[in-house]
Every structure is written in C-alpha cells, then in structure tokens.
C-alpha cells in the first residue's frame, strides 16, 4: 500500500510539474517533407491556429534533408 501511495504521489508531482513548464500543453511534432517524391533539401514550415481560436498560437521549424522537428517547448497545441 505504501508503494502505491508513493507512486500516486510521484505521478501527481510529475503531472503538476509538467503543466507548469508547459501551460499550453504543447506537443512534440516531427515530420518529413517531400517534393516530387524526394526529401526537400531545405526550407521552413510554419503552423498556426485556425482564425478565431484563442489563444492564437504560431510556431515553426527549419526543414533540412526533408525532416523537421519541434520540441514540446515550441510544439503544437492540440
């Protein structure tokens, strides 16, 4: 029983810490971009909220060799 209580307490602490560091609950996003079936050598990708949604959020990443990645710190808001 003590182990279960400790585990639940630890889980609540971790969840609480996570929401403080990421109040908008952003998520990690990774992807690959191709053009004519080949990885895009370089570029930029931008994501933004739909018009009228609050809070408005926009973020982006650099595309290199067809790949991009956004950490949860700078990721998308589901």
N, CA, C and O atoms as a CHARMM CRD file, in Angstrom:
* protein
*
  312
    1    1 UNK  N      0.82400  -1.19800   0.00000 PROA 1      0.00000
    2    1 UNK  CA     0.00000   0.00000   0.00000 PROA 1      0.00000
    3    1 UNK  C      0.86400   1.25700   0.00000 PROA 1      0.00000
    4    1 UNK  O      0.53800   2.24200  -0.66300 PROA 1      0.00000
    5    2 UNK  N      1.97600   1.22000   0.75200 PROA 2      0.00000
    6    2 UNK  CA     2.85700   2.38700   0.78200 PROA 2      0.00000
    7    2 UNK  C      3.45400   2.64400  -0.60000 PROA 2      0.00000
    8    2 UNK  O      3.60000   3.79400  -1.01500 PROA 2      0.00000
    9    3 UNK  N      3.79800   1.56600  -1.31400 PROA 3      0.00000
   10    3 UNK  CA     4.36300   1.74100  -2.65300 PROA 3      0.00000
   11    3 UNK  C      3.35400   2.37400  -3.59700 PROA 3      0.00000
   12    3 UNK  O      3.71300   3.23500  -4.40000 PROA 3      0.00000
   13    4 UNK  N      2.09700   1.95900  -3.51200 PROA 4      0.00000
   14    4 UNK  CA     1.05700   2.52100  -4.35300 PROA 4      0.00000
   15    4 UNK  C      0.85100   3.99900  -4.02800 PROA 4      0.00000
   16    4 UNK  O      0.72500   4.82000  -4.93600 PROA 4      0.00000
   17    5 UNK  N      0.81500   4.34000  -2.75600 PROA 5      0.00000
   18    5 UNK  CA     0.64000   5.73700  -2.35000 PROA 5      0.00000
   19    5 UNK  C      1.81000   6.58500  -2.83700 PROA 5      0.00000
   20    5 UNK  O      1.61500   7.69300  -3.33800 PROA 5      0.00000
   21    6 UNK  N      3.02200   6.06100  -2.68800 PROA 6      0.00000
   22    6 UNK  CA     4.20000   6.79100  -3.13800 PROA 6      0.00000
   23    6 UNK  C      4.16500   6.98300  -4.64900 PROA 6      0.00000
   24    6 UNK  O      4.49000   8.06300  -5.14300 PROA 6      0.00000
   25    7 UNK  N      3.77400   5.94700  -5.38600 PROA 7      0.00000
   26    7 UNK  CA     3.69900   6.02900  -6.84600 PROA 7      0.00000
   27    7 UNK  C      2.67600   7.06600  -7.28000 PROA 7      0.00000
   28    7 UNK  O      2.93900   7.85400  -8.18800 PROA 7      0.00000
   29    8 UNK  N      1.51300   7.07300  -6.64000 PROA 8      0.00000
   30    8 UNK  CA     0.48400   8.06000  -6.97900 PROA 8      0.00000
   31    8 UNK  C      0.94500   9.48100  -6.66800 PROA 8      0.00000
   32    8 UNK  O      0.70500  10.40000  -7.45000 PROA 8      0.00000
   33    9 UNK  N      1.60100   9.65600  -5.53600 PROA 9      0.00000
   34    9 UNK  CA     2.11500  10.96900  -5.16800 PROA 9      0.00000
   35    9 UNK  C      3.15600  11.43500  -6.17900 PROA 9      0.00000
   36    9 UNK  O      3.13700  12.58700  -6.61300 PROA 9      0.00000
   37   10 UNK  N      4.05200  10.54700  -6.54800 PROA 10     0.00000
   38   10 UNK  CA     5.08100  10.88300  -7.52600 PROA 10     0.00000
   39   10 UNK  C      4.45400  11.24100  -8.86500 PROA 10     0.00000
   40   10 UNK  O      4.89200  12.19200  -9.51200 PROA 10     0.00000
   41   11 UNK  N      3.44600  10.50400  -9.28800 PROA 11     0.00000
   42   11 UNK  CA     2.75500  10.77900 -10.53600 PROA 11     0.00000
   43   11 UNK  C      2.10000  12.16100 -10.50700 PROA 11     0.00000
   44   11 UNK  O      2.17400  12.90200 -11.48700 PROA 11     0.00000
   45   12 UNK  N      1.46500  12.50800  -9.39600 PROA 12     0.00000
   46   12 UNK  CA     0.84300  13.83400  -9.28100 PROA 12     0.00000
   47   12 UNK  C      1.87500  14.94900  -9.32800 PROA 12     0.00000
   48   12 UNK  O      1.63100  15.99800  -9.92500 PROA 12     0.00000
   49   13 UNK  N      3.01900  14.73100  -8.70700 PROA 13     0.00000
   50   13 UNK  CA     4.08400  15.73500  -8.74800 PROA 13     0.00000
   51   13 UNK  C      4.58600  15.92000 -10.16300 PROA 13     0.00000
   52   13 UNK  O      4.76700  17.05000 -10.61600 PROA 13     0.00000
   53   14 UNK  N      4.81400  14.81900 -10.87100 PROA 14     0.00000
   54   14 UNK  CA     5.31500  14.89300 -12.24800 PROA 14     0.00000
   55   14 UNK  C      4.29800  15.58700 -13.15000 PROA 14     0.00000
   56   14 UNK  O      4.66600  16.43500 -13.96200 PROA 14     0.00000
   57   15 UNK  N      3.03000  15.23200 -13.01200 PROA 15     0.00000
   58   15 UNK  CA     1.99000  15.87200 -13.81900 PROA 15     0.00000
   59   15 UNK  C      1.91100  17.35500 -13.49200 PROA 15     0.00000
   60   15 UNK  O      1.79200  18.18300 -14.39600 PROA 15     0.00000
   61   16 UNK  N      1.97500  17.69500 -12.23100 PROA 16     0.00000
   62   16 UNK  CA     1.93100  19.10000 -11.83000 PROA 16     0.00000
   63   16 UNK  C      3.10600  19.87800 -12.36900 PROA 16     0.00000
   64   16 UNK  O      2.94000  21.00800 -12.83000 PROA 16     0.00000
   65   17 UNK  N      4.28100  19.30500 -12.32200 PROA 17     0.00000
   66   17 UNK  CA     5.47000  19.98100 -12.84900 PROA 17     0.00000
   67   17 UNK  C      5.36400  20.16200 -14.34300 PROA 17     0.00000
   68   17 UNK  O      5.75200  21.20500 -14.87000 PROA 17     0.00000
   69   18 UNK  N      4.84600  19.16600 -15.03400 PROA 18     0.00000
   70   18 UNK  CA     4.73300  19.23600 -16.47700 PROA 18     0.00000
   71   18 UNK  C      3.80200  20.36100 -16.89700 PROA 18     0.00000
   72   18 UNK  O      4.11200  21.09100 -17.83800 PROA 18     0.00000
   73   19 UNK  N      2.67000  20.51900 -16.22600 PROA 19     0.00000
   74   19 UNK  CA     1.73500  21.56000 -16.61100 PROA 19     0.00000
   75   19 UNK  C      2.28600  22.95200 -16.31400 PROA 19     0.00000
   76   19 UNK  O      1.92500  23.90900 -16.99900 PROA 19     0.00000
   77   20 UNK  N      3.15800  23.08800 -15.30600 PROA 20     0.00000
   78   20 UNK  CA     3.77600  24.37900 -15.02500 PROA 20     0.00000
   79   20 UNK  C      4.79400  24.74500 -16.09700 PROA 20     0.00000
   80   20 UNK  O      4.91600  25.91500 -16.46000 PROA 20     0.00000
   81   21 UNK  N      5.51700  23.76800 -16.60100 PROA 21     0.00000
   82   21 UNK  CA     6.53500  24.02800 -17.62100 PROA 21     0.00000
   83   21 UNK  C      5.91900  24.14900 -19.00100 PROA 21     0.00000
   84   21 UNK  O      6.54400  24.70100 -19.90700 PROA 21     0.00000
   85   22 UNK  N      4.71900  23.65100 -19.17800 PROA 22     0.00000
   86   22 UNK  CA     4.08500  23.63400 -20.48000 PROA 22     0.00000
   87   22 UNK  C      2.59800  23.97400 -20.30000 PROA 22     0.00000
   88   22 UNK  O      1.74300  23.11400 -20.51100 PROA 22     0.00000
   89   23 UNK  N      2.28100  25.21700 -19.91200 PROA 23     0.00000
   90   23 UNK  CA     0.90000  25.56900 -19.58200 PROA 23     0.00000
   91   23 UNK  C     -0.07500  25.40000 -20.74000 PROA 23     0.00000
   92   23 UNK  O     -1.26000  25.16100 -20.50900 PROA 23     0.00000
   93   24 UNK  N      0.39200  25.51700 -21.97800 PROA 24     0.00000
   94   24 UNK  CA    -0.49500  25.34500 -23.12500 PROA 24     0.00000
   95   24 UNK  C     -0.56900  23.89300 -23.57100 PROA 24     0.00000
   96   24 UNK  O     -1.27700  23.57000 -24.52500 PROA 24     0.00000
   97   25 UNK  N      0.16500  23.00600 -22.87700 PROA 25     0.00000
   98   25 UNK  CA     0.18800  21.57400 -23.19000 PROA 25     0.00000
   99   25 UNK  C      0.61400  21.31400 -24.63100 PROA 25     0.00000
  100   25 UNK  O      0.00400  20.51700 -25.34300 PROA 25     0.00000
  101   26 UNK  N      1.67300  22.00400 -25.04200 PROA 26     0.00000
  102   26 UNK  CA     2.21200  21.80300 -26.38900 PROA 26     0.00000
  103   26 UNK  C      2.73900  20.38200 -26.53500 PROA 26     0.00000
  104   26 UNK  O      3.12800  19.74800 -25.55400 PROA 26     0.00000
  105   27 UNK  N      2.74700  19.89600 -27.76000 PROA 27     0.00000
  106   27 UNK  CA     3.22700  18.54400 -28.02500 PROA 27     0.00000
  107   27 UNK  C      4.38800  18.56000 -29.00800 PROA 27     0.00000
  108   27 UNK  O      4.51100  19.46800 -29.83000 PROA 27     0.00000
  109   28 UNK  N      5.22800  17.55500 -28.91200 PROA 28     0.00000
  110   28 UNK  CA     6.34400  17.38900 -29.83300 PROA 28     0.00000
  111   28 UNK  C      5.79800  17.00700 -31.20300 PROA 28     0.00000
  112   28 UNK  O      4.87000  16.20700 -31.31400 PROA 28     0.00000
  113   29 UNK  N      6.38300  17.58700 -32.23700 PROA 29     0.00000
  114   29 UNK  CA     5.96700  17.28300 -33.60200 PROA 29     0.00000
  115   29 UNK  C      7.21500  17.03400 -34.44500 PROA 29     0.00000
  116   29 UNK  O      8.16300  17.81900 -34.41600 PROA 29     0.00000
  117   30 UNK  N      7.20400  15.93800 -35.19100 PROA 30     0.00000
  118   30 UNK  CA     8.29000  15.62700 -36.12400 PROA 30     0.00000
  119   30 UNK  C      7.65200  15.21800 -37.43600 PROA 30     0.00000
  120   30 UNK  O      6.53900  14.69400 -37.46100 PROA 30     0.00000
  121   31 UNK  N      8.35700  15.45700 -38.51300 PROA 31     0.00000
  122   31 UNK  CA     7.80600  15.04700 -39.79500 PROA 31     0.00000
  123   31 UNK  C      8.83300  15.06300 -40.90600 PROA 31     0.00000
  124   31 UNK  O      9.97600  15.48500 -40.73200 PROA 31     0.00000
  125   32 UNK  N      8.38700  14.58900 -42.04700 PROA 32     0.00000
  126   32 UNK  CA     9.22000  14.57500 -43.24200 PROA 32     0.00000
  127   32 UNK  C      8.44300  15.25000 -44.36600 PROA 32     0.00000
  128   32 UNK  O      7.24400  15.02800 -44.53400 PROA 32     0.00000
  129   33 UNK  N      9.13800  16.06400 -45.12000 PROA 33     0.00000
  130   33 UNK  CA     8.54200  16.79400 -46.23600 PROA 33     0.00000
  131   33 UNK  C      9.21600  16.32500 -47.52000 PROA 33     0.00000
  132   33 UNK  O     10.44300  16.32400 -47.62900 PROA 33     0.00000
  133   34 UNK  N      8.39200  15.92600 -48.49300 PROA 34     0.00000
  134   34 UNK  CA     8.94300  15.52700 -49.79100 PROA 34     0.00000
  135   34 UNK  C      8.34700  16.40300 -50.87900 PROA 34     0.00000
  136   34 UNK  O      7.26200  16.96400 -50.73200 PROA 34     0.00000
  137   35 UNK  N      9.08200  16.50300 -51.96700 PROA 35     0.00000
  138   35 UNK  CA     8.62300  17.21100 -53.15400 PROA 35     0.00000
  139   35 UNK  C      9.01300  16.35900 -54.35000 PROA 35     0.00000
  140   35 UNK  O     10.18700  16.03700 -54.53300 PROA 35     0.00000
  141   36 UNK  N      8.04700  16.00200 -55.15000 PROA 36     0.00000
  142   36 UNK  CA     8.27100  15.08200 -56.27000 PROA 36     0.00000
  143   36 UNK  C      8.91200  13.77900 -55.80600 PROA 36     0.00000
  144   36 UNK  O      9.76200  13.21100 -56.49100 PROA 36     0.00000
  145   37 UNK  N      8.48800  13.31400 -54.62500 PROA 37     0.00000
  146   37 UNK  CA     8.95900  12.04000 -54.11000 PROA 37     0.00000
  147   37 UNK  C     10.34300  12.05400 -53.48400 PROA 37     0.00000
  148   37 UNK  O     10.84300  11.00900 -53.06800 PROA 37     0.00000
  149   38 UNK  N     10.97100  13.23000 -53.40900 PROA 38     0.00000
  150   38 UNK  CA    12.32000  13.33800 -52.83400 PROA 38     0.00000
  151   38 UNK  C     12.27900  14.24800 -51.61300 PROA 38     0.00000
  152   38 UNK  O     11.49300  15.19500 -51.58100 PROA 38     0.00000
  153   39 UNK  N     13.12200  13.97700 -50.59300 PROA 39     0.00000
  154   39 UNK  CA    13.16900  14.87000 -49.42000 PROA 39     0.00000
  155   39 UNK  C     13.49100  16.30600 -49.83000 PROA 39     0.00000
  156   39 UNK  O     14.39800  16.54500 -50.62800 PROA 39     0.00000
  157   40 UNK  N     12.74900  17.24600 -49.28200 PROA 40     0.00000
  158   40 UNK  CA    13.01200  18.66000 -49.54200 PROA 40     0.00000
  159   40 UNK  C     14.35400  19.02300 -48.92600 PROA 40     0.00000
  160   40 UNK  O     14.52700  18.84700 -47.72000 PROA 40     0.00000
  161   41 UNK  N     15.31700  19.52600 -49.70500 PROA 41     0.00000
  162   41 UNK  CA    16.66500  19.76900 -49.17200 PROA 41     0.00000
  163   41 UNK  C     16.69400  20.77600 -48.02500 PROA 41     0.00000
  164   41 UNK  O     17.42200  20.58400 -47.05200 PROA 41     0.00000
  165   42 UNK  N     15.90400  21.85000 -48.13300 PROA 42     0.00000
  166   42 UNK  CA    15.87900  22.86300 -47.07200 PROA 42     0.00000
  167   42 UNK  C     14.60100  23.67000 -47.20400 PROA 42     0.00000
  168   42 UNK  O     13.95100  23.66900 -48.24900 PROA 42     0.00000
  169   43 UNK  N     14.25300  24.35700 -46.13000 PROA 43     0.00000
  170   43 UNK  CA    13.06800  25.20400 -46.14600 PROA 43     0.00000
  171   43 UNK  C     12.60600  25.49700 -44.73000 PROA 43     0.00000
  172   43 UNK  O     13.31000  25.21700 -43.76000 PROA 43     0.00000
  173   44 UNK  N     11.43400  26.05500 -44.62800 PROA 44     0.00000
  174   44 UNK  CA    10.80500  26.36500 -43.33900 PROA 44     0.00000
  175   44 UNK  C      9.37000  25.88100 -43.36800 PROA 44     0.00000
  176   44 UNK  O      8.72500  25.87200 -44.41600 PROA 44     0.00000
  177   45 UNK  N      8.88200  25.48200 -42.21800 PROA 45     0.00000
  178   45 UNK  CA     7.48200  25.09000 -42.08200 PROA 45     0.00000
  179   45 UNK  C      6.89900  25.88100 -40.92200 PROA 45     0.00000
  180   45 UNK  O      7.53600  26.04400 -39.88200 PROA 45     0.00000
  181   46 UNK  N      5.67500  26.37300 -41.11600 PROA 46     0.00000
  182   46 UNK  CA     5.00800  27.17700 -40.09100 PROA 46     0.00000
  183   46 UNK  C      3.63400  26.58400 -39.81000 PROA 46     0.00000
  184   46 UNK  O      2.90200  26.21300 -40.72700 PROA 46     0.00000
  185   47 UNK  N      3.30100  26.50200 -38.53800 PROA 47     0.00000
  186   47 UNK  CA     1.98400  26.06000 -38.09300 PROA 47     0.00000
  187   47 UNK  C      1.34500  27.21400 -37.33700 PROA 47     0.00000
  188   47 UNK  O      2.01700  27.89700 -36.56400 PROA 47     0.00000
  189   48 UNK  N      0.04200  27.44000 -37.55400 PROA 48     0.00000
  190   48 UNK  CA    -0.65400  28.48800 -36.80400 PROA 48     0.00000
  191   48 UNK  C     -2.07500  28.04300 -36.49300 PROA 48     0.00000
  192   48 UNK  O     -2.62600  27.15700 -37.14600 PROA 48     0.00000
  193   49 UNK  N     -2.65400  28.68000 -35.47900 PROA 49     0.00000
  194   49 UNK  CA    -4.02300  28.37300 -35.06600 PROA 49     0.00000
  195   49 UNK  C     -5.00000  28.75200 -36.17000 PROA 49     0.00000
  196   49 UNK  O     -4.72100  29.60900 -37.00800 PROA 49     0.00000
  197   50 UNK  N     -6.14100  28.09700 -36.14600 PROA 50     0.00000
  198   50 UNK  CA    -7.21600  28.49200 -37.04600 PROA 50     0.00000
  199   50 UNK  C     -7.70400  29.88100 -36.65000 PROA 50     0.00000
  200   50 UNK  O     -7.66800  30.22700 -35.46900 PROA 50     0.00000
  201   51 UNK  N     -8.15800  30.68300 -37.61000 PROA 51     0.00000
  202   51 UNK  CA    -8.65200  32.02600 -37.28000 PROA 51     0.00000
  203   51 UNK  C     -9.76500  31.97000 -36.23600 PROA 51     0.00000
  204   51 UNK  O    -10.66800  31.13700 -36.31900 PROA 51     0.00000
  205   52 UNK  N     -9.68800  32.85700 -35.26800 PROA 52     0.00000
  206   52 UNK  CA   -10.71600  32.96600 -34.24700 PROA 52     0.00000
  207   52 UNK  C    -10.47500  32.13100 -33.00400 PROA 52     0.00000
  208   52 UNK  O    -11.17100  32.31300 -32.00500 PROA 52     0.00000
  209   53 UNK  N     -9.51500  31.22400 -33.03200 PROA 53     0.00000
  210   53 UNK  CA    -9.22500  30.43100 -31.84400 PROA 53     0.00000
  211   53 UNK  C     -8.35800  31.22200 -30.88600 PROA 53     0.00000
  212   53 UNK  O     -7.46500  31.95800 -31.30600 PROA 53     0.00000
  213   54 UNK  N     -8.62000  31.06900 -29.60500 PROA 54     0.00000
  214   54 UNK  CA    -7.86500  31.78300 -28.59600 PROA 54     0.00000
  215   54 UNK  C     -7.28100  30.78900 -27.61600 PROA 54     0.00000
  216   54 UNK  O     -8.00200  29.87400 -27.21800 PROA 54     0.00000
  217   55 UNK  N     -6.05300  30.89400 -27.20200 PROA 55     0.00000
  218   55 UNK  CA    -5.09400  31.88300 -27.67000 PROA 55     0.00000
  219   55 UNK  C     -4.54900  31.49700 -29.03700 PROA 55     0.00000
  220   55 UNK  O     -4.40500  30.31500 -29.35300 PROA 55     0.00000
  221   56 UNK  N     -4.25300  32.49500 -29.83000 PROA 56     0.00000
  222   56 UNK  CA    -3.65000  32.25400 -31.14100 PROA 56     0.00000
  223   56 UNK  C     -2.21700  31.78500 -30.92200 PROA 56     0.00000
  224   56 UNK  O     -1.47100  32.37800 -30.14300 PROA 56     0.00000
  225   57 UNK  N     -1.84700  30.73100 -31.60900 PROA 57     0.00000
  226   57 UNK  CA    -0.51800  30.15600 -31.45400 PROA 57     0.00000
  227   57 UNK  C      0.09000  29.95700 -32.83000 PROA 57     0.00000
  228   57 UNK  O     -0.58000  29.49400 -33.75300 PROA 57     0.00000
  229   58 UNK  N      1.35400  30.30700 -32.96300 PROA 58     0.00000
  230   58 UNK  CA     2.08200  30.05200 -34.20100 PROA 58     0.00000
  231   58 UNK  C      3.48500  29.58400 -33.84800 PROA 58     0.00000
  232   58 UNK  O      4.09200  30.07200 -32.89500 PROA 58     0.00000
  233   59 UNK  N      3.98700  28.64800 -34.61300 PROA 59     0.00000
  234   59 UNK  CA     5.32900  28.13200 -34.39400 PROA 59     0.00000
  235   59 UNK  C      5.84800  27.56900 -35.70400 PROA 59     0.00000
  236   59 UNK  O      5.07900  27.35400 -36.64200 PROA 59     0.00000
  237   60 UNK  N      7.12400  27.33600 -35.77000 PROA 60     0.00000
  238   60 UNK  CA     7.69000  26.80700 -36.99600 PROA 60     0.00000
  239   60 UNK  C      9.01900  26.13800 -36.76700 PROA 60     0.00000
  240   60 UNK  O      9.55100  26.13000 -35.65700 PROA 60     0.00000
  241   61 UNK  N      9.55100  25.57300 -37.84300 PROA 61     0.00000
  242   61 UNK  CA    10.81700  24.85400 -37.75500 PROA 61     0.00000
  243   61 UNK  C     11.53100  24.92200 -39.09100 PROA 61     0.00000
  244   61 UNK  O     10.93400  25.23600 -40.12000 PROA 61     0.00000
  245   62 UNK  N     12.79900  24.62800 -39.05500 PROA 62     0.00000
  246   62 UNK  CA    13.62500  24.55300 -40.25900 PROA 62     0.00000
  247   62 UNK  C     13.53200  23.13000 -40.80800 PROA 62     0.00000
  248   62 UNK  O     13.56700  22.15800 -40.05400 PROA 62     0.00000
  249   63 UNK  N     13.41500  23.02400 -42.12200 PROA 63     0.00000
  250   63 UNK  CA    13.42300  21.72600 -42.78700 PROA 63     0.00000
  251   63 UNK  C     14.82700  21.51100 -43.33100 PROA 63     0.00000
  252   63 UNK  O     15.35600  22.36100 -44.04800 PROA 63     0.00000
  253   64 UNK  N     15.42900  20.38300 -42.99400 PROA 64     0.00000
  254   64 UNK  CA    16.75900  20.04900 -43.50900 PROA 64     0.00000
  255   64 UNK  C     16.73800  18.59100 -43.93200 PROA 64     0.00000
  256   64 UNK  O     16.37700  17.71300 -43.14800 PROA 64     0.00000
  257   65 UNK  N     17.12200  18.33900 -45.15900 PROA 65     0.00000
  258   65 UNK  CA    17.11400  16.98100 -45.71900 PROA 65     0.00000
  259   65 UNK  C     15.74500  16.32500 -45.56500 PROA 65     0.00000
  260   65 UNK  O     15.64800  15.12400 -45.31400 PROA 65     0.00000
  261   66 UNK  N     14.70200  17.11300 -45.71600 PROA 66     0.00000
  262   66 UNK  CA    13.34200  16.61300 -45.67900 PROA 66     0.00000
  263   66 UNK  C     12.74600  16.43800 -44.30000 PROA 66     0.00000
  264   66 UNK  O     11.58900  16.03100 -44.18700 PROA 66     0.00000
  265   67 UNK  N     13.49200  16.73100 -43.24400 PROA 67     0.00000
  266   67 UNK  CA    12.99600  16.47900 -41.89100 PROA 67     0.00000
  267   67 UNK  C     12.87800  17.77300 -41.08400 PROA 67     0.00000
  268   67 UNK  O     13.65400  18.71300 -41.25700 PROA 67     0.00000
  269   68 UNK  N     11.88400  17.78600 -40.20300 PROA 68     0.00000
  270   68 UNK  CA    11.75100  18.88500 -39.25700 PROA 68     0.00000
  271   68 UNK  C     11.33300  18.30800 -37.91000 PROA 68     0.00000
  272   68 UNK  O     10.80000  17.20100 -37.83600 PROA 68     0.00000
  273   69 UNK  N     11.58100  19.07300 -36.84200 PROA 69     0.00000
  274   69 UNK  CA    11.22900  18.63100 -35.50000 PROA 69     0.00000
  275   69 UNK  C     10.97000  19.84000 -34.61700 PROA 69     0.00000
  276   69 UNK  O     11.71700  20.81900 -34.64300 PROA 69     0.00000
  277   70 UNK  N      9.90900  19.75800 -33.84000 PROA 70     0.00000
  278   70 UNK  CA     9.57700  20.78300 -32.84800 PROA 70     0.00000
  279   70 UNK  C      9.47700  20.10800 -31.49300 PROA 70     0.00000
  280   70 UNK  O      8.69800  19.16800 -31.33000 PROA 70     0.00000
  281   71 UNK  N     10.24600  20.56500 -30.52300 PROA 71     0.00000
  282   71 UNK  CA    10.15500  20.02600 -29.16800 PROA 71     0.00000
  283   71 UNK  C      8.83100  20.45600 -28.55500 PROA 71     0.00000
  284   71 UNK  O      8.17300  21.35700 -29.07400 PROA 71     0.00000
  285   72 UNK  N      8.43700  19.82600 -27.46500 PROA 72     0.00000
  286   72 UNK  CA     7.18500  20.19500 -26.78900 PROA 72     0.00000
  287   72 UNK  C      7.22400  21.65200 -26.33100 PROA 72     0.00000
  288   72 UNK  O      6.18800  22.31500 -26.27200 PROA 72     0.00000
  289   73 UNK  N      8.40000  22.14200 -26.01200 PROA 73     0.00000
  290   73 UNK  CA     8.53600  23.53900 -25.57600 PROA 73     0.00000
  291   73 UNK  C      8.05800  24.49900 -26.66500 PROA 73     0.00000
  292   73 UNK  O      7.47500  25.54000 -26.36200 PROA 73     0.00000
  293   74 UNK  N      8.30100  24.15400 -27.92300 PROA 74     0.00000
  294   74 UNK  CA     7.92100  25.02300 -29.04300 PROA 74     0.00000
  295   74 UNK  C      6.89900  24.36700 -29.95700 PROA 74     0.00000
  296   74 UNK  O      6.60500  24.89900 -31.02800 PROA 74     0.00000
  297   75 UNK  N      6.35100  23.22500 -29.56100 PROA 75     0.00000
  298   75 UNK  CA     5.47000  22.42900 -30.40600 PROA 75     0.00000
  299   75 UNK  C      4.07700  22.98000 -30.55400 PROA 75     0.00000
  300   75 UNK  O      3.80200  24.14100 -30.25100 PROA 75     0.00000
  301   76 UNK  N      3.20000  22.10900 -31.03100 PROA 76     0.00000
  302   76 UNK  CA     1.82800  22.49700 -31.33200 PROA 76     0.00000
  303   76 UNK  C      0.92000  22.33400 -30.13000 PROA 76     0.00000
  304   76 UNK  O      1.20200  21.55100 -29.22300 PROA 76     0.00000
  305   77 UNK  N     -0.17400  23.08200 -30.13100 PROA 77     0.00000
  306   77 UNK  CA    -1.20000  22.96900 -29.10300 PROA 77     0.00000
  307   77 UNK  C     -2.34900  22.19700 -29.71600 PROA 77     0.00000
  308   77 UNK  O     -2.96700  22.67800 -30.66600 PROA 77     0.00000
  309   78 UNK  N     -2.66200  20.99600 -29.19600 PROA 78     0.00000
  310   78 UNK  CA    -3.73800  20.20300 -29.80100 PROA 78     0.00000
  311   78 UNK  C     -5.10300  20.82700 -29.60300 PROA 78     0.00000
  312   78 UNK  O     -6.10500  20.27500 -30.05700 PROA 78     0.00000
